[in-house]
Amino acid sequence: MPKKIPMRMCVGCRQMYPKRELVRVVCSPEGVISIDLKGKASGRGAYVCRNMECLKKAVKIKALDRAFDKKLPPELIDTLTEELLREE
């Protein structure tokens, strides 16, 4: 029997993808928002495609802000942008 692949929804394009194809942004129980490249950090997570257009759309519609009920720091968005550009 094949192993089940966990699926997650991108907050930018609202499409379902395998968990490993997305970047996880996590809000820790202490309230610190960071990028979780391994997908194992504890806290509330939101996923974004490894695509600049999805990230731009997620920032524009404030999808990440809504996911965590707080405003994302601009430096985190810059770090996420750099991470996506590095992968292309």
ROKE-568588 format. One record per residue (C-alpha): residue in three letters; chain; z, x, y. Coordinates in Angstrom, 3 decimals. Layout:
N
<rec residuo="ALA" cadena="A" zz="Z" xx="X" yy="Y"/>
...
% end
This chain:
88
<rec residuo="MET" cadena="A" zz="0.000" xx="0.000" yy="0.000"/>
<rec residuo="PRO" cadena="A" zz="-1.013" xx="1.507" yy="3.398"/>
<rec residuo="LYS" cadena="A" zz="1.691" xx="2.330" yy="5.920"/>
<rec residuo="LYS" cadena="A" zz="2.016" xx="-0.102" yy="8.843"/>
<rec residuo="ILE" cadena="A" zz="0.953" xx="1.382" yy="12.195"/>
<rec residuo="PRO" cadena="A" zz="3.226" xx="0.348" yy="15.096"/>
<rec residuo="MET" cadena="A" zz="1.264" xx="-1.257" yy="17.947"/>
<rec residuo="ARG" cadena="A" zz="2.282" xx="-1.379" yy="21.617"/>
<rec residuo="MET" cadena="A" zz="0.772" xx="-2.987" yy="24.716"/>
<rec residuo="CYS" cadena="A" zz="-0.400" xx="-0.976" yy="27.705"/>
<rec residuo="VAL" cadena="A" zz="1.154" xx="-2.326" yy="30.924"/>
<rec residuo="GLY" cadena="A" zz="-2.053" xx="-1.518" yy="32.842"/>
<rec residuo="CYS" cadena="A" zz="-4.838" xx="-3.085" yy="30.793"/>
<rec residuo="ARG" cadena="A" zz="-2.649" xx="-5.341" yy="28.589"/>
<rec residuo="GLN" cadena="A" zz="-4.448" xx="-4.195" yy="25.400"/>
<rec residuo="MET" cadena="A" zz="-2.709" xx="-3.382" yy="22.113"/>
<rec residuo="TYR" cadena="A" zz="-3.008" xx="0.198" yy="20.853"/>
<rec residuo="PRO" cadena="A" zz="-1.314" xx="2.317" yy="18.180"/>
<rec residuo="LYS" cadena="A" zz="1.937" xx="3.686" yy="19.588"/>
<rec residuo="ARG" cadena="A" zz="0.810" xx="7.325" yy="19.286"/>
<rec residuo="GLU" cadena="A" zz="-2.200" xx="6.734" yy="21.571"/>
<rec residuo="LEU" cadena="A" zz="-0.014" xx="5.712" yy="24.520"/>
<rec residuo="VAL" cadena="A" zz="2.342" xx="7.523" yy="26.902"/>
<rec residuo="ARG" cadena="A" zz="5.889" xx="6.129" yy="27.010"/>
<rec residuo="VAL" cadena="A" zz="7.829" xx="5.866" yy="30.237"/>
<rec residuo="VAL" cadena="A" zz="11.522" xx="5.281" yy="29.543"/>
<rec residuo="CYS" cadena="A" zz="14.526" xx="4.128" yy="31.569"/>
<rec residuo="SER" cadena="A" zz="17.651" xx="5.633" yy="30.014"/>
<rec residuo="PRO" cadena="A" zz="20.925" xx="3.683" yy="29.742"/>
<rec residuo="GLU" cadena="A" zz="22.122" xx="5.708" yy="32.780"/>
<rec residuo="GLY" cadena="A" zz="19.174" xx="4.366" yy="34.814"/>
<rec residuo="VAL" cadena="A" zz="17.097" xx="7.574" yy="34.933"/>
<rec residuo="ILE" cadena="A" zz="13.353" xx="6.972" yy="34.565"/>
<rec residuo="SER" cadena="A" zz="11.331" xx="9.714" yy="32.860"/>
<rec residuo="ILE" cadena="A" zz="8.285" xx="10.383" yy="30.698"/>
<rec residuo="ASP" cadena="A" zz="8.976" xx="10.427" yy="26.967"/>
<rec residuo="LEU" cadena="A" zz="6.183" xx="12.381" yy="25.281"/>
<rec residuo="LYS" cadena="A" zz="7.781" xx="12.263" yy="21.821"/>
<rec residuo="GLY" cadena="A" zz="8.571" xx="8.533" yy="21.951"/>
<rec residuo="LYS" cadena="A" zz="12.122" xx="9.004" yy="20.655"/>
<rec residuo="ALA" cadena="A" zz="14.302" xx="8.850" yy="23.797"/>
<rec residuo="SER" cadena="A" zz="16.823" xx="6.022" yy="23.950"/>
<rec residuo="GLY" cadena="A" zz="16.389" xx="3.328" yy="26.568"/>
<rec residuo="ARG" cadena="A" zz="13.886" xx="0.724" yy="27.655"/>
<rec residuo="GLY" cadena="A" zz="10.295" xx="1.858" yy="27.306"/>
<rec residuo="ALA" cadena="A" zz="6.974" xx="0.853" yy="28.807"/>
<rec residuo="TYR" cadena="A" zz="3.645" xx="2.175" yy="27.585"/>
<rec residuo="VAL" cadena="A" zz="0.511" xx="3.248" yy="29.466"/>
<rec residuo="CYS" cadena="A" zz="-2.903" xx="4.234" yy="28.059"/>
<rec residuo="ARG" cadena="A" zz="-3.898" xx="7.866" yy="28.288"/>
<rec residuo="ASN" cadena="A" zz="-6.464" xx="6.747" yy="30.850"/>
<rec residuo="MET" cadena="A" zz="-6.302" xx="7.263" yy="34.621"/>
<rec residuo="GLU" cadena="A" zz="-7.742" xx="3.820" yy="35.351"/>
<rec residuo="CYS" cadena="A" zz="-4.942" xx="2.116" yy="33.417"/>
<rec residuo="LEU" cadena="A" zz="-2.307" xx="4.180" yy="35.216"/>
<rec residuo="LYS" cadena="A" zz="-3.830" xx="3.353" yy="38.613"/>
<rec residuo="LYS" cadena="A" zz="-3.901" xx="-0.335" yy="37.737"/>
<rec residuo="ALA" cadena="A" zz="-0.301" xx="-0.272" yy="36.441"/>
<rec residuo="VAL" cadena="A" zz="0.868" xx="1.348" yy="39.700"/>
<rec residuo="LYS" cadena="A" zz="-1.205" xx="-1.029" yy="41.844"/>
<rec residuo="ILE" cadena="A" zz="0.123" xx="-4.196" yy="40.194"/>
<rec residuo="LYS" cadena="A" zz="3.644" xx="-2.659" yy="39.976"/>
<rec residuo="ALA" cadena="A" zz="3.780" xx="-3.252" yy="36.213"/>
<rec residuo="LEU" cadena="A" zz="6.074" xx="-0.260" yy="35.601"/>
<rec residuo="ASP" cadena="A" zz="8.396" xx="-1.348" yy="38.429"/>
<rec residuo="ARG" cadena="A" zz="8.695" xx="-4.795" yy="36.832"/>
<rec residuo="ALA" cadena="A" zz="9.249" xx="-3.367" yy="33.367"/>
<rec residuo="PHE" cadena="A" zz="12.363" xx="-1.529" yy="34.560"/>
<rec residuo="ASP" cadena="A" zz="13.469" xx="-3.849" yy="37.406"/>
<rec residuo="LYS" cadena="A" zz="13.484" xx="-0.880" yy="39.791"/>
<rec residuo="LYS" cadena="A" zz="11.018" xx="1.086" yy="41.894"/>
<rec residuo="LEU" cadena="A" zz="9.441" xx="4.101" yy="40.205"/>
<rec residuo="PRO" cadena="A" zz="9.932" xx="7.377" yy="42.105"/>
<rec residuo="PRO" cadena="A" zz="6.618" xx="8.745" yy="43.493"/>
<rec residuo="GLU" cadena="A" zz="7.236" xx="12.147" yy="41.863"/>
<rec residuo="LEU" cadena="A" zz="7.313" xx="10.461" yy="38.430"/>
<rec residuo="ILE" cadena="A" zz="3.917" xx="8.879" yy="39.100"/>
<rec residuo="ASP" cadena="A" zz="2.600" xx="12.313" yy="40.163"/>
<rec residuo="THR" cadena="A" zz="3.981" xx="13.891" yy="36.969"/>
<rec residuo="LEU" cadena="A" zz="2.415" xx="11.156" yy="34.850"/>
<rec residuo="THR" cadena="A" zz="-0.928" xx="11.639" yy="36.637"/>
<rec residuo="GLU" cadena="A" zz="-0.794" xx="15.405" yy="35.987"/>
<rec residuo="GLU" cadena="A" zz="-0.003" xx="14.773" yy="32.314"/>
<rec residuo="LEU" cadena="A" zz="-3.002" xx="12.463" yy="31.918"/>
<rec residuo="LEU" cadena="A" zz="-5.326" xx="14.861" yy="33.748"/>
<rec residuo="ARG" cadena="A" zz="-4.169" xx="17.726" yy="31.490"/>
<rec residuo="GLU" cadena="A" zz="-5.205" xx="15.756" yy="28.407"/>
<rec residuo="GLU" cadena="A" zz="-8.738" xx="14.986" yy="29.617"/>
% end
